[in-house]
Amino acid sequence: MAHAETHDPNTPLEYRSETGRLNILGFWIFLGAEIALFATLFATYMVLEHRIADGPSPGELFEVKSLLIQTFLLLTSSFTCGLAVHEMRRQNVKGLITWMAITLGLGLGFLYFEIEEFLHFIHEGANIGTSAAWSGFFVLVGTHGAHVTFGIFWVTMVLIQVAKRGLTPATSAKVFITSLYWHFLDVVWIFIFTAVYLMGMVMHNG
Amino acid sequence: MASKTAANEHHGFPWKHLIGFVLSIVLTLFALWIALETDLSMTWILIIIFGFAFLQAALQLLMFMHVTENSTKSNLTSRVQIGNILFAAFVAIVIVIGSVWVMTAGHAKHDKNQHAPKTENHENHGGGSEHDSGEHGSHE
């Protein structure tokens, strides 16, 4: 860490310290473990989705409108998060903080609609204890929502640090890692969108 | 491609991000349309919408997460990143398809309890026979 390294001046700030490089690589490996974690939750849900006991089936209660609102909020937040890193690499702290703040706003919007949807399901008689299918649903989708909630706090903390300390090899590596985390949550949502919502609605209709 | 320096595309307009975003929206809406508005068979719908999901995941990794970029001049880090994510994807696919196959492909029919007539109303959270028969028809 202490030794001076010669770098291409084009090397982004987050890759200039050894700690930064190793943290980013380590985070990629952590994301591999997260993929395995979500895979077990997907497997659980997909095995149990027909075990609806006396309750409604998931496909019966899913609504396209709520699904699309959540999907577009999260998809757009992933895009704005990418723009934030793009601005960071142009040394534009203001652009970085602006795009990240928009990302956080979209993330909060996603959470609002997700919670509203959960309350709607509970109102319709489907809570986490209704059936194996709904247990699987709330654990899978809820784990994703908990990740988003954690991400909002995390990104907020990192942004406070950037505002205080400016862009350094340490803070920029943190921003880059939170961006990887945020994009990853969108990747998980793509599969929730497909395997839970679309498949649920297809099976209910046909 | 894998060995290009990270910062090259980070001057000027973020075309890569914009293209990734537009493609993500198109794939999302197209998957929704295929799933809800077409009369394709269940198998084809599954193949197409999961194909789109993996494509979209790849877009995120390539366009937004810069999985192919390297932290140093050697391309070791991108190889580790890509290799790790591909391996994780393999593990995920095995876990999901393996679980669904084992639990729904009809092995349960060999459970000897299934042949005994059901004598009580209590069911193990939804193991009702009508769901069982529906399930075998609707899975792959």
Contacts between the chains, C-beta under 8 A, distances in Angstrom:
chain1	res1	chain2	res2	distance
A	8	B	5	6.1
A	8	B	7	8.0
A	8	B	73	7.5
A	10	B	5	5.5
A	10	B	6	7.6
A	10	B	7	4.0
A	10	B	8	6.8
A	11	B	5	7.1
A	11	B	6	6.7
A	11	B	7	6.4
A	12	B	6	5.3
A	12	B	7	5.2
A	12	B	10	7.2
A	15	B	6	6.5
A	15	B	71	4.2
A	15	B	72	7.4
A	20	B	71	7.9
A	21	B	71	4.2
A	21	B	72	7.1
A	21	B	77	7.4
A	24	B	71	6.5
A	25	B	71	7.0
A	25	B	77	5.7
A	25	B	80	6.5
A	25	B	81	7.1
A	28	B	67	7.7
A	28	B	80	7.4
A	28	B	81	4.6
A	28	B	84	5.9
A	28	B	85	7.2
A	29	B	80	7.9
A	29	B	84	5.6
A	31	B	84	8.0
A	31	B	85	7.1
A	31	B	88	7.4
A	32	B	84	4.6
A	32	B	85	6.3
A	32	B	87	6.7
A	32	B	88	3.7
A	33	B	88	7.5
A	35	B	85	7.5
A	35	B	88	3.9
A	35	B	89	6.6
A	35	B	91	7.2
A	35	B	92	5.2
A	36	B	88	6.1
A	36	B	91	5.2
A	36	B	92	6.5
A	36	B	95	7.2
A	38	B	92	7.3
A	39	B	91	6.5
A	39	B	92	3.5
A	39	B	93	7.8
A	39	B	95	4.3
A	39	B	96	5.7
A	40	B	95	6.0
A	42	B	92	7.5
A	42	B	95	7.8
A	42	B	96	5.2
A	43	B	95	5.0
A	43	B	96	4.7
A	43	B	98	7.7
A	43	B	99	3.7
A	43	B	100	6.9
A	44	B	99	7.6
A	46	B	96	6.3
A	46	B	99	7.1
A	46	B	100	5.1
A	47	B	99	5.3
A	47	B	100	5.9
A	47	B	103	4.4
A	47	B	104	7.0
A	50	B	126	7.4
A	50	B	131	4.8
A	50	B	132	7.8
A	50	B	134	6.6
A	50	B	135	4.5
A	50	B	138	8.0
A	51	B	125	5.7
A	51	B	126	3.5
A	51	B	127	6.5
A	51	B	131	6.6
A	52	B	126	5.1
A	52	B	131	6.7
A	53	B	123	7.0
A	53	B	125	5.0
A	53	B	126	3.8
A	53	B	128	7.8
A	54	B	126	7.9
A	64	B	32	7.2
A	64	B	36	7.1
A	68	B	32	7.4
A	71	B	28	5.9
A	72	B	25	7.5
A	72	B	28	7.8
A	75	B	21	7.4
A	75	B	24	5.4
A	75	B	25	6.6
A	75	B	28	6.7
A	76	B	21	7.6
A	78	B	21	8.0
A	78	B	24	7.8
A	78	B	60	6.6
A	78	B	64	6.1
A	79	B	17	6.2
A	79	B	20	7.4
A	79	B	21	4.1
A	79	B	24	7.7
A	79	B	64	7.4
A	81	B	64	7.4
A	82	B	14	7.3
A	82	B	17	4.5
A	82	B	20	7.4
A	82	B	21	7.9
A	82	B	63	7.3
A	82	B	64	4.2
A	83	B	14	5.9
A	83	B	17	5.9
A	86	B	10	5.9
A	86	B	14	4.6
A	86	B	17	6.3
A	89	B	7	6.0
A	89	B	10	3.9
A	90	B	10	6.3
A	90	B	11	6.8
A	131	B	125	5.6
A	131	B	126	5.1
A	132	B	125	4.5
A	132	B	126	5.7
A	133	B	126	6.9
A	179	B	64	7.9
A	179	B	65	7.7
A	180	B	65	5.6
A	183	B	60	5.2
A	183	B	61	7.9
A	183	B	64	4.8
A	183	B	65	4.8
A	184	B	65	7.6
A	186	B	60	6.0
A	187	B	56	7.9
A	187	B	57	4.8
A	187	B	60	5.1
A	187	B	61	7.4
A	190	B	28	7.9
A	190	B	53	5.2
A	190	B	56	5.0
A	190	B	57	5.9
A	190	B	60	7.7
A	191	B	53	5.6
A	191	B	57	7.4
A	193	B	28	7.1
A	193	B	31	7.7
A	193	B	53	7.5
A	194	B	31	6.5
A	194	B	49	5.2
A	194	B	50	6.1
A	194	B	52	7.4
A	194	B	53	4.1
A	195	B	50	7.7
A	195	B	53	7.6
A	198	B	31	6.3
A	198	B	32	6.8
A	198	B	35	4.3
A	198	B	36	7.8
A	198	B	49	5.4
A	199	B	35	7.8
A	199	B	46	7.2
A	199	B	49	7.7
A	201	B	35	6.5
A	201	B	36	6.3
A	202	B	35	5.1
A	202	B	36	7.3
A	202	B	42	6.8
A	202	B	45	5.7
A	203	B	42	7.8
A	203	B	138	5.6
A	205	B	36	7.0
A	206	B	42	6.5
